[in-house]
Amino acid sequence: MPMTRQLISSGGKWEPILGYSRAVVDDDWLFLAGTGGFEPGTGDVAEDVMDQTRQCLANAKEALNKAGFDLADTVRIVVYLVDMGDFAKVAPVFGEAFAGILPANTTVGSPELIDPRLKVEIEITAKKRR
């Protein structure tokens, strides 16, 4: 059976400029590109890192759902933090979102992200359960 590939767009301004998709589905796998805490429609970004983290997760969940996946399908997350001192603040937010799922997690410090307002960004790899 041939593999199926589906490209998921958020309609964000960077997708056509950089030539990428918000997410790529390849058979049972979904690869979500780095996702920041931008408010859909307005592009606003909260100042608080915990609020940004919650918005990152909401944006990620929306992309997963659009592709027919759920947050529960997550097998790996990568978290990029501009300030590793924020780890203690964001860890419980991720812990709550992924309780019972327990994906592999890598958290790394990044000196800056695509928008200087961003303090956190996440990537997700998911596999649809059969």
N, CA, C and O atoms as a DFTB+ gen file, in Angstrom:
520 C
 N C O
     1  1       0.841      -1.169       0.000
     2  2       0.000       0.000       0.000
     3  2       0.898       1.247       0.000
     4  3       1.830       1.331       0.800
     5  1       0.630       2.206      -0.878
     6  2       1.465       3.406      -0.923
     7  2       1.273       4.260       0.331
     8  3       0.195       4.296       0.925
     9  1       2.334       4.931       0.705
    10  2       2.267       5.808       1.866
    11  2       1.433       7.036       1.521
    12  3       1.438       7.520       0.389
    13  1       0.728       7.519       2.517
    14  2      -0.038       8.745       2.334
    15  2       0.685       9.882       3.047
    16  3       1.254       9.703       4.124
    17  1       0.651      11.025       2.435
    18  2       1.291      12.200       3.013
    19  2       0.296      13.344       2.949
    20  3      -0.293      13.622       1.904
    21  1       0.122      13.993       4.074
    22  2      -0.819      15.105       4.172
    23  2      -0.074      16.282       4.789
    24  3       0.640      16.127       5.779
    25  1      -0.248      17.455       4.194
    26  2       0.383      18.661       4.700
    27  2      -0.677      19.496       5.413
    28  3      -1.745      19.760       4.862
    29  1      -0.373      19.909       6.637
    30  2      -1.300      20.681       7.456
    31  2      -0.770      22.105       7.559
    32  3       0.383      22.321       7.930
    33  1      -1.619      23.072       7.230
    34  2      -1.231      24.477       7.284
    35  2      -1.987      25.181       8.401
    36  3      -3.147      24.875       8.679
    37  1      -1.308      26.129       9.035
    38  2      -1.998      26.974      10.016
    39  2      -2.423      28.285       9.378
    40  3      -3.173      29.061       9.970
    41  1      -1.936      28.528       8.155
    42  2      -2.205      29.791       7.497
    43  2      -1.285      30.901       7.963
    44  3      -1.495      32.070       7.639
    45  1      -0.255      30.530       8.732
    46  2       0.690      31.513       9.242
    47  2       1.521      32.150       8.137
    48  3       1.716      31.566       7.071
    49  1       2.009      33.363       8.411
    50  2       2.742      34.115       7.386
    51  2       4.076      33.476       7.013
    52  3       4.568      33.686       5.905
    53  1       4.670      32.698       7.925
    54  2       5.998      32.140       7.646
    55  2       5.960      30.888       6.768
    56  3       6.966      30.544       6.148
    57  1       4.829      30.211       6.708
    58  2       4.767      28.964       5.939
    59  2       5.148      29.160       4.470
    60  3       6.014      28.433       3.982
    61  1       4.542      30.109       3.737
    62  2       4.933      30.263       2.330
    63  2       6.329      30.875       2.161
    64  3       7.018      30.591       1.181
    65  1       6.741      31.711       3.111
    66  2       8.057      32.347       3.000
    67  2       9.164      31.317       3.174
    68  3      10.125      31.292       2.406
    69  1       9.021      30.462       4.193
    70  2      10.041      29.446       4.479
    71  2       9.816      28.144       3.719
    72  3      10.707      27.296       3.661
    73  1       8.647      27.985       3.143
    74  2       8.355      26.763       2.398
    75  2       8.222      25.549       3.304
    76  3       8.862      24.523       3.073
    77  1       7.389      25.664       4.339
    78  2       7.190      24.533       5.241
    79  2       5.715      24.402       5.587
    80  3       4.906      25.278       5.281
    81  1       5.384      23.291       6.231
    82  2       4.030      23.040       6.704
    83  2       4.030      23.052       8.222
    84  3       5.031      22.704       8.848
    85  1       2.929      23.446       8.811
    86  2       2.780      23.404      10.270
    87  2       2.989      21.978      10.758
    88  3       3.626      21.742      11.785
    89  1       2.437      21.029       9.998
    90  2       2.604      19.617      10.341
    91  2       2.601      18.798       9.064
    92  3       2.009      19.181       8.055
    93  1       3.273      17.670       9.136
    94  2       3.282      16.709       8.036
    95  2       2.831      15.371       8.601
    96  3       3.384      14.877       9.583
    97  1       1.821      14.795       7.966
    98  2       1.360      13.461       8.326
    99  2       1.893      12.511       7.274
   100  3       1.712      12.728       6.076
   101  1       2.544      11.465       7.725
   102  2       3.075      10.431       6.836
   103  2       2.619       9.092       7.392
   104  3       3.175       8.598       8.372
   105  1       1.608       8.509       6.764
   106  2       0.936       7.310       7.261
   107  2       0.415       7.563       8.670
   108  3      -0.423       8.443       8.865
   109  1       0.895       6.810       9.655
   110  2       0.405       6.930      11.028
   111  2       1.186       7.946      11.854
   112  3       0.914       8.115      13.043
   113  1       2.149       8.622      11.241
   114  2       3.014       9.554      11.963
   115  2       2.659      10.995      11.656
   116  3       2.269      11.324      10.536
   117  1       2.797      11.853      12.659
   118  2       2.633      13.283      12.490
   119  2       3.866      13.970      13.064
   120  3       4.318      13.656      14.166
   121  1       4.398      14.911      12.296
   122  2       5.561      15.702      12.710
   123  2       5.133      17.163      12.735
   124  3       4.879      17.765      11.692
   125  1       5.057      17.725      13.940
   126  2       4.625      19.097      14.114
   127  2       5.833      20.012      14.198
   128  3       6.719      19.810      15.029
   129  1       5.867      21.016      13.339
   130  2       6.958      21.991      13.339
   131  2       6.928      22.798      14.630
   132  3       5.928      22.805      15.349
   133  1       8.025      23.472      14.912
   134  2       8.106      24.332      16.087
   135  2       6.895      25.242      16.171
   136  3       6.563      25.941      15.213
   137  1       6.240      25.231      17.319
   138  2       4.983      25.940      17.508
   139  2       5.105      26.868      18.704
   140  3       5.375      26.431      19.823
   141  1       4.902      28.150      18.453
   142  2       4.985      29.149      19.511
   143  2       3.620      29.487      20.064
   144  3       2.607      28.918      19.657
   145  1       3.605      30.416      20.994
   146  2       2.385      30.793      21.682
   147  2       1.648      31.968      21.072
   148  3       1.104      32.803      21.794
   149  1       1.625      32.041      19.760
   150  2       0.881      33.109      19.081
   151  2      -0.618      32.868      19.222
   152  3      -1.088      31.740      19.074
   153  1      -1.360      33.922      19.506
   154  2      -2.820      33.837      19.528
   155  2      -3.303      33.730      18.083
   156  3      -2.951      34.572      17.257
   157  1      -4.101      32.711      17.765
   158  2      -4.617      32.595      16.399
   159  2      -5.420      33.834      16.013
   160  3      -6.195      34.359      16.813
   161  1      -5.228      34.286      14.799
   162  2      -5.978      35.421      14.292
   163  2      -5.352      36.773      14.566
   164  3      -5.388      37.658      13.711
   165  1      -4.774      36.947      15.760
   166  2      -4.221      38.255      16.097
   167  2      -2.695      38.284      16.046
   168  3      -2.099      39.326      15.777
   169  1      -2.068      37.140      16.303
   170  2      -0.606      37.094      16.363
   171  2      -0.055      37.634      17.664
   172  3       1.160      37.740      17.825
   173  1      -0.936      37.979      18.601
   174  2      -0.490      38.460      19.902
   175  2       0.236      37.344      20.651
   176  3      -0.023      36.160      20.435
   177  1       1.148      37.746      21.536
   178  2       1.898      36.797      22.359
   179  2       1.843      37.294      23.795
   180  3       2.166      38.449      24.074
   181  1       1.434      36.418      24.705
   182  2       1.388      36.786      26.125
   183  2       2.799      37.034      26.630
   184  3       3.753      36.444      26.124
   185  1       2.936      37.888      27.606
   186  2       4.233      38.169      28.215
   187  2       4.687      37.024      29.122
   188  3       5.872      36.696      29.165
   189  1       3.747      36.422      29.842
   190  2       4.048      35.374      30.814
   191  2       4.394      34.050      30.130
   192  3       3.663      33.602      29.248
   193  1       5.501      33.422      30.530
   194  2       5.958      32.187      29.898
   195  2       4.973      31.037      30.103
   196  3       4.843      30.173      29.236
   197  1       4.281      31.019      31.237
   198  2       3.292      29.955      31.451
   199  2       2.103      30.126      30.509
   200  3       1.593      29.146      29.966
   201  1       1.663      31.370      30.316
   202  2       0.578      31.625      29.366
   203  2       1.013      31.272      27.952
   204  3       0.233      30.706      27.186
   205  1       2.254      31.603      27.599
   206  2       2.775      31.230      26.276
   207  2       2.779      29.717      26.109
   208  3       2.430      29.203      25.046
   209  1       3.174      29.004      27.160
   210  2       3.227      27.543      27.094
   211  2       1.839      26.962      26.882
   212  3       1.655      26.053      26.073
   213  1       0.864      27.490      27.611
   214  2      -0.522      27.019      27.425
   215  2      -0.992      27.279      25.999
   216  3      -1.673      26.438      25.413
   217  1      -0.634      28.439      25.430
   218  2      -1.038      28.747      24.056
   219  2      -0.302      27.860      23.061
   220  3      -0.889      27.428      22.068
   221  1       0.976      27.581      23.313
   222  2       1.722      26.629      22.460
   223  2       0.984      25.297      22.393
   224  3       0.789      24.729      21.318
   225  1       0.579      24.813      23.563
   226  2      -0.112      23.523      23.624
   227  2      -1.466      23.587      22.930
   228  3      -1.854      22.636      22.252
   229  1      -2.184      24.683      23.087
   230  2      -3.481      24.838      22.399
   231  2      -3.280      24.861      20.891
   232  3      -4.040      24.235      20.153
   233  1      -2.254      25.582      20.426
   234  2      -1.962      25.638      18.992
   235  2      -1.552      24.270      18.465
   236  3      -1.958      23.865      17.376
   237  1      -0.743      23.561      19.248
   238  2      -0.308      22.219      18.843
   239  2      -1.501      21.276      18.769
   240  3      -1.649      20.514      17.814
   241  1      -2.340      21.338      19.780
   242  2      -3.514      20.462      19.800
   243  2      -4.422      20.740      18.616
   244  3      -4.972      19.812      18.023
   245  1      -4.585      22.009      18.267
   246  2      -5.413      22.360      17.104
   247  2      -4.843      21.749      15.822
   248  3      -5.592      21.210      15.007
   249  1      -3.531      21.829      15.641
   250  2      -2.902      21.243      14.448
   251  2      -3.043      19.726      14.445
   252  3      -3.333      19.135      13.405
   253  1      -2.843      19.092      15.589
   254  2      -3.003      17.640      15.674
   255  2      -4.438      17.251      15.334
   256  3      -4.662      16.333      14.544
   257  1      -5.405      17.939      15.922
   258  2      -6.814      17.631      15.665
   259  2      -7.173      17.817      14.199
   260  3      -7.931      17.027      13.634
   261  1      -6.626      18.869      13.581
   262  2      -6.880      19.132      12.161
   263  2      -6.415      17.966      11.291
   264  3      -6.975      17.716      10.224
   265  1      -5.390      17.260      11.755
   266  2      -4.839      16.118      11.015
   267  2      -5.455      14.793      11.441
   268  3      -5.072      13.741      10.930
   269  1      -6.407      14.832      12.376
   270  2      -7.046      13.600      12.830
   271  2      -6.295      12.915      13.957
   272  3      -6.510      11.732      14.220
   273  1      -5.416      13.652      14.624
   274  2      -4.659      13.125      15.757
   275  2      -5.149      13.800      17.024
   276  3      -5.934      14.747      16.981
   277  1      -4.675      13.297      18.144
   278  2      -5.003      13.869      19.438
   279  2      -3.709      14.027      20.224
   280  3      -2.712      13.370      19.922
   281  1      -3.719      14.884      21.218
   282  2      -2.543      15.056      22.063
   283  2      -2.111      13.722      22.672
   284  3      -0.924      13.513      22.923
   285  1      -3.051      12.831      22.908
   286  2      -2.748      11.511      23.467
   287  2      -1.905      10.660      22.528
   288  3      -1.317       9.670      22.964
   289  1      -1.831      11.021      21.247
   290  2      -1.011      10.285      20.279
   291  2       0.459      10.700      20.329
   292  3       1.287      10.115      19.631
   293  1       0.792      11.700      21.143
   294  2       2.152      12.226      21.213
   295  2       3.119      11.172      21.745
   296  3       2.876      10.552      22.780
   297  1       4.222      10.982      21.015
   298  2       5.272      10.066      21.483
   299  2       6.551      10.812      21.854
   300  3       7.399      10.273      22.566
   301  1       6.696      12.057      21.374
   302  2       7.900      12.831      21.673
   303  2       7.587      14.316      21.598
   304  3       6.865      14.767      20.709
   305  1       8.144      15.075      22.549
   306  2       8.078      16.525      22.474
   307  2       9.484      17.082      22.647
   308  3      10.312      16.527      23.369
   309  1       9.725      18.190      21.966
   310  2      10.957      18.945      22.153
   311  2      10.523      20.347      22.554
   312  3       9.721      20.982      21.869
   313  1      11.056      20.817      23.662
   314  2      10.730      22.135      24.193
   315  2      11.962      23.018      24.058
   316  3      13.055      22.640      24.480
   317  1      11.781      24.185      23.475
   318  2      12.858      25.172      23.362
   319  2      12.518      26.326      24.302
   320  3      11.451      26.931      24.201
   321  1      13.436      26.620      25.214
   322  2      13.250      27.728      26.154
   323  2      14.345      28.759      25.947
   324  3      15.528      28.419      25.901
   325  1      13.950      30.020      25.821
   326  2      14.929      31.091      25.685
   327  2      15.689      31.258      27.000
   328  3      16.888      31.539      26.994
   329  1      15.000      31.087      28.119
   330  2      15.617      31.211      29.441
   331  2      15.384      29.913      30.204
   332  3      14.262      29.624      30.621
   333  1      16.447      29.131      30.384
   334  2      16.298      27.855      31.091
   335  2      15.850      28.061      32.536
   336  3      15.405      27.115      33.185
   337  1      15.964      29.277      33.040
   338  2      15.437      29.594      34.361
   339  2      13.920      29.479      34.419
   340  3      13.350      29.407      35.508
   341  1      13.252      29.459      33.253
   342  2      11.800      29.304      33.187
   343  2      11.361      27.846      33.260
   344  3      10.164      27.562      33.296
   345  1      12.318      26.922      33.283
   346  2      11.971      25.493      33.267
   347  2      11.004      25.135      34.395
   348  3      10.009      24.447      34.166
   349  1      11.291      25.596      35.605
   350  2      10.441      25.261      36.750
   351  2       9.024      25.806      36.584
   352  3       8.084      25.253      37.155
   353  1       8.855      26.873      35.818
   354  2       7.528      27.442      35.591
   355  2       6.741      26.638      34.556
   356  3       5.547      26.392      34.732
   357  1       7.412      26.231      33.479
   358  2       6.690      25.569      32.386
   359  2       6.553      24.066      32.587
   360  3       5.631      23.456      32.047
   361  1       7.449      23.463      33.348
   362  2       7.403      22.004      33.536
   363  2       6.037      21.526      34.029
   364  3       5.518      20.550      33.488
   365  1       5.428      22.171      35.036
   366  2       4.110      21.697      35.478
   367  2       3.017      21.845      34.414
   368  3       2.077      21.051      34.381
   369  1       3.132      22.846      33.554
   370  2       2.147      23.034      32.483
   371  2       2.219      21.845      31.521
   372  3       1.193      21.288      31.130
   373  1       3.450      21.462      31.146
   374  2       3.615      20.287      30.295
   375  2       3.210      19.021      31.035
   376  3       2.579      18.131      30.464
   377  1       3.580      18.949      32.313
   378  2       3.229      17.776      33.110
   379  2       1.733      17.540      33.166
   380  3       1.271      16.401      33.097
   381  1       0.974      18.623      33.292
   382  2      -0.480      18.502      33.316
   383  2      -1.021      18.083      31.949
   384  3      -1.901      17.226      31.865
   385  1      -0.498      18.684      30.881
   386  2      -0.988      18.380      29.529
   387  2      -0.681      16.940      29.115
   388  3      -1.461      16.313      28.397
   389  1       0.463      16.422      29.575
   390  2       0.897      15.102      29.132
   391  2       0.795      14.028      30.215
   392  3       1.358      12.943      30.064
   393  1       0.080      14.321      31.310
   394  2      -0.140      13.320      32.356
   395  2      -0.861      12.129      31.744
   396  3      -1.858      12.295      31.041
   397  1      -0.371      10.955      32.003
   398  2      -0.982       9.746      31.458
   399  2      -0.516       9.401      30.058
   400  3      -0.709       8.274      29.602
   401  1       0.097      10.355      29.368
   402  2       0.625      10.115      28.020
   403  2       2.112       9.792      28.115
   404  3       2.594       8.826      27.523
   405  1       2.825      10.616      28.868
   406  2       4.240      10.448      29.179
   407  2       5.123      10.225      27.951
   408  3       5.809       9.207      27.863
   409  1       5.112      11.166      27.002
   410  2       5.985      11.031      25.827
   411  2       7.441      11.278      26.204
   412  3       7.734      11.818      27.271
   413  1       8.341      10.879      25.324
   414  2       9.747      11.255      25.480
   415  2       9.817      12.773      25.382
   416  3       9.085      13.385      24.604
   417  1      10.701      13.380      26.173
   418  2      10.781      14.839      26.221
   419  2      12.237      15.259      26.235
   420  3      13.046      14.734      27.001
   421  1      12.556      16.209      25.382
   422  2      13.853      16.869      25.403
   423  2      13.580      18.353      25.562
   424  3      12.796      18.926      24.806
   425  1      14.219      18.980      26.537
   426  2      14.082      20.418      26.746
   427  2      15.456      21.038      26.579
   428  3      16.416      20.636      27.235
   429  1      15.539      22.022      25.691
   430  2      16.833      22.649      25.408
   431  2      16.724      24.165      25.519
   432  3      15.659      24.745      25.312
   433  1      17.845      24.787      25.849
   434  2      17.916      26.239      25.850
   435  2      18.218      26.732      24.457
   436  3      19.057      26.169      23.753
   437  1      17.534      27.781      24.063
   438  2      17.740      28.385      22.754
   439  2      17.909      29.886      22.971
   440  3      17.041      30.513      23.578
   441  1      18.996      30.475      22.496
   442  2      19.220      31.889      22.789
   443  2      18.142      32.816      22.235
   444  3      17.925      33.899      22.777
   445  1      17.468      32.408      21.169
   446  2      16.364      33.202      20.641
   447  2      15.519      32.344      19.717
   448  3      15.973      31.326      19.193
   449  1      14.276      32.780      19.530
   450  2      13.346      32.092      18.645
   451  2      12.980      33.044      17.511
   452  3      13.481      34.167      17.456
   453  1      12.112      32.601      16.610
   454  2      11.807      33.352      15.387
   455  2      11.242      34.746      15.667
   456  3      11.422      35.661      14.864
   457  1      10.568      34.906      16.789
   458  2       9.992      36.190      17.179
   459  2      10.549      36.532      18.561
   460  3      10.483      35.701      19.466
   461  1      11.086      37.717      18.742
   462  2      11.714      38.054      20.025
   463  2      10.756      38.039      21.218
   464  3      11.206      38.035      22.364
   465  1       9.444      38.032      20.967
   466  2       8.480      37.958      22.073
   467  2       8.342      36.547      22.618
   468  3       7.888      36.352      23.746
   469  1       8.735      35.558      21.813
   470  2       8.560      34.163      22.210
   471  2       9.593      33.755      23.247
   472  3      10.781      34.053      23.122
   473  1       9.113      33.070      24.266
   474  2       9.977      32.543      25.324
   475  2      10.033      31.024      25.299
   476  3      10.913      30.417      25.911
   477  1       9.081      30.407      24.582
   478  2       8.985      28.957      24.536
   479  2       8.409      28.537      23.178
   480  3       7.587      29.239      22.589
   481  1       8.853      27.399      22.711
   482  2       8.357      26.817      21.463
   483  2       8.415      25.305      21.627
   484  3       9.300      24.788      22.309
   485  1       7.478      24.593      21.004
   486  2       7.485      23.135      21.110
   487  2       7.367      22.491      19.739
   488  3       6.798      23.059      18.807
   489  1       7.923      21.285      19.645
   490  2       7.737      20.392      18.499
   491  2       7.112      19.120      19.041
   492  3       7.373      18.731      20.180
   493  1       6.296      18.476      18.238
   494  2       5.670      17.218      18.643
   495  2       5.803      16.200      17.523
   496  3       5.640      16.514      16.344
   497  1       6.102      14.982      17.921
   498  2       6.004      13.829      17.024
   499  2       4.906      12.940      17.601
   500  3       4.917      12.631      18.793
   501  1       3.965      12.532      16.761
   502  2       2.849      11.719      17.216
   503  2       2.683      10.514      16.299
   504  3       3.015      10.564      15.115
   505  1       2.168       9.443      16.861
   506  2       1.857       8.236      16.090
   507  2       0.430       7.840      16.425
   508  3       0.071       7.645      17.586
   509  1      -0.369       7.729      15.379
   510  2      -1.784       7.375      15.576
   511  2      -1.874       5.947      16.084
   512  3      -1.273       5.023      15.535
   513  1      -2.643       5.803      17.148
   514  2      -2.844       4.467      17.706
   515  2      -3.932       3.762      16.913
   516  3      -4.919       4.376      16.508
   517  1      -3.742       2.488      16.700
   518  2      -4.723       1.705      15.922
   519  2      -5.670       0.983      16.828
   520  3      -6.560       0.277      16.354
